Amino acid sequence: MTEATGSAAPLISRSSCGSNARTCLSGAVGAAASLGPVIDVSDAAILAMAAVNIIGLYAQMPTPKREMNGYLARLASGEIRKFR
């Protein structure tokens, strides 16, 4: 018991209880579901992440191109020595 309030401190916080309940619920749903739809959902999630990454690559393409051209120019001018 804490001296200031006279009550016992909770063993598990509310946010931890919510997280534990969510984990148990997802485990129960995952155990009840067949493997095919689970793999389909994971494939869709990977495709969605890949699409966002490709859009980001196209959006940022001028910067790496400019850096690469600068590097190759310094390499050709001898400012950067070539090893091997």
N, C-alpha and C positions, 0 to 999 in steps of 0.2 A: 504494500500500500504506500502511496506517496503521502508525505507528511503535510503538504500544502492543501490538498483537496480531501484527503481521507478516503479516496477511492483507489481501487486497483487500476493500474495502467492496462490498456487493451493489449492482448497478445498479438493480434493481427489487425493491421490498419484497414480502413474501408477500401482504399485503392487496391490493396493486396487481395482482399476478398473478391473484389470485382474481377481482378486479373485471374485469380484462381478459378473462379466460376466460368469465365470465358474459356480458359484452357480446358477445363473438364468438359464443357459443352462441345468444343471443337473436337476433342478426342472421341466423344460419344458419336457425333455426327460422322466423323471420319471412319470410325469402326463400322458404322451401319451402312455407309456408302460403298458401292462397288468401285473397283480400281479404275475402270475406264473413264468415268466422268471426272475423277480426281486428276488423272493425267491430262485430260482435255482442258481442264481449268488451268493447270500449271503451264501447259503449252500456250494457251491464250495469254497468260500473264507474261511469259517470256517474249512472245511476239509483240505485245504492247510495249514492253520495255525496250526491245530492239528498235521498234519504229521511232520512239522518242529519241533514242541515241542517234539514229541516222539523221533525223531532222536537225539535231544539235550539231552533227558533223557538217552538214551543209551550211548551217548558219555561221559556223566558225571557220569555214574553209579559207577565207582570205588571210587570216592571221598565220596559220601554219605554212601556207604557201609563201607568204612574205618572209617568214623566218627561214625557211628552207632556201629560198633564193639568196638571202643575205649570207647564209652559211656557205653555200656553194661559191658565191662571189669571193668571200674571204679565203676560202680554200684555194681557189684558182689564183688569187693575187699573191699567195704565199704568206698572208698574215697568220694563217693557221697552218702549222706544219702537218704534212701527211705522214702517218706512221704506216708502214708496210706497203 
